[in-house]
Amino acid sequence: MIVLDVIADGLLAAVAAIGFGAISNPPRRAFKYIAALAAIGHATRFALMTYSGMDIASASFCASLTIGLVALWFGRLSHCPLTVLYIPALLPMIPGMYAYRSFYALIQLMQCINNYALSETYMHQLIVNATVTFSVVFLLAIGATLVLFIFPSKAYAMTRRKNYPEPPAPSSK
């Protein structure tokens, strides 16, 4: 049952990532890699949150780091830039419900500004949900782009075919 839950979560994320990828018009060969990255990343986050009790922000960081590392391999196979592959794969992990609750609490706060008890409740909801939303989005971005900073030469070489020479090293003049 656990394995089926993780697989179902990954498949649903893959479908969403294909839709997000279609918006940015990547090469046709990239879609299978985008779907696989989304499935791997979302299933990783789901498993970490559900079965190890990790919080959503930390699990999202681990999942986005996984997406970034696997995208290195997929980038070489597909000859696509890493960002073409991992950005659509990350989008299904945006915490939409927390963002929605943040804006809902903000609207409710503005409507009952004169009632101190209700204002305090909505302010608390706004702060909590906005903090979770910001933290998850920030850590998703950091986890995926960290790979670009750790392996800059590999990230550049992804789009180069084998018969192209490597770019010359910058001179020290």
Secondary structure, 3 states (H helix, E strand, C coil): CHHHHHHHHHHHHHHHHHHHHHHCCCCHHHHHHHHHHHHHHHHHHHHHHHHCCCCHHHHHHHHHHHHHHHHHHHHHHHCCCHHHHHHHHHHHHCCHHHHHHHHHHHHHHHHCCCCHHHHHHHHHHHHHHHHHHHHHHHHHHHHHHHHHHHCHHHHHHCCCCCCCCCCCCCCCC
